Amino acid sequence: MTTTLRVQLEVRDYDQWRTAFDKDAGGRERNGARRYRIFRPLDDEHEVILDLDFDDTTAANGFLDILRRDVWPSPEKAPAKVGAPKTRIIELVDSHEF
């Protein structure tokens, strides 16, 4: 079963955020992430929703700790972040494709 770390954050500028995200300061793959998906609401250019998938909750929680401790407090690693991101760890319980 997949465990997802969902991060909802406000950014000053998406392109600036994306450049920092692409530098991968937290080491997503090295720390157990299997994939990510980035969403942007159509009515808010300053909001980003990021889903990071992990094999289990231990890995998701571990990566969340890295973000909180090493990435988000750093103006160099998270230059576009505004305020504290909202996070949730969720599990996929059902899926169906049409």
C-alpha positions in Angstrom: 0.0 0.0 0.0 1.3 3.5 -0.9 1.7 6.1 1.8 1.6 9.7 0.6 3.0 12.8 2.2 0.8 15.7 1.0 2.3 19.2 1.4 0.3 22.3 0.8 2.2 25.5 0.7 2.1 29.1 -0.3 4.9 30.4 -2.5 5.9 33.9 -3.6 6.8 32.8 -7.1 6.2 29.3 -8.6 9.2 29.4 -10.9 11.5 30.3 -8.0 10.0 27.5 -5.9 10.3 25.0 -8.8 14.0 25.8 -9.3 14.6 25.2 -5.6 12.5 22.0 -5.7 14.5 20.7 -8.6 17.7 21.0 -6.6 16.3 18.4 -4.2 17.7 19.7 -1.0 15.9 17.0 1.0 17.1 14.1 -1.2 13.7 12.7 -2.1 14.8 9.4 -3.8 17.7 8.9 -1.3 15.2 9.1 1.5 12.6 6.7 0.2 10.3 8.8 -2.1 9.1 6.7 -5.0 7.3 9.4 -7.0 5.9 12.9 -6.7 3.0 14.8 -8.2 2.7 18.6 -8.2 -0.7 20.3 -8.3 -1.6 24.0 -8.6 -5.1 25.3 -8.1 -6.4 27.1 -11.1 -7.6 30.0 -9.0 -4.5 30.6 -6.9 -1.1 31.0 -8.6 0.6 31.1 -5.2 -0.5 27.7 -3.9 1.3 24.4 -4.6 0.1 21.0 -3.5 2.8 18.3 -3.6 2.2 14.6 -3.1 5.2 12.5 -2.4 4.7 8.7 -2.4 6.6 6.3 -0.1 6.4 2.6 0.6 5.4 3.1 4.2 4.5 5.7 6.9 8.0 5.4 8.5 9.7 6.6 5.4 7.1 9.4 4.9 7.4 10.6 8.5 11.2 10.5 8.1 11.2 12.6 5.1 8.7 15.1 6.7 11.2 15.4 9.5 14.0 16.3 7.0 11.8 18.9 5.4 10.9 20.5 8.7 14.5 20.4 10.1 16.7 20.9 7.1 14.8 22.4 4.2 12.0 24.7 5.2 13.9 26.7 7.8 16.6 27.6 5.2 16.0 30.7 3.0 18.6 29.2 0.6 16.8 25.8 0.3 13.2 27.2 0.4 13.5 30.7 -1.0 9.9 31.1 -2.3 8.1 29.4 0.7 5.6 31.7 2.6 4.7 30.7 6.1 4.5 27.1 7.4 3.3 24.4 5.0 0.3 22.3 5.9 1.1 18.6 5.8 -0.7 15.3 6.0 0.3 11.7 5.7 -2.4 9.7 3.9 -2.8 6.2 2.6 -4.4 5.1 -0.6 -7.3 2.7 0.2 -8.9 2.4 -3.2 -8.3 3.4 -6.8 -10.0 2.7 -10.0 -9.2 3.9 -13.6 -11.9 4.3 -16.3 
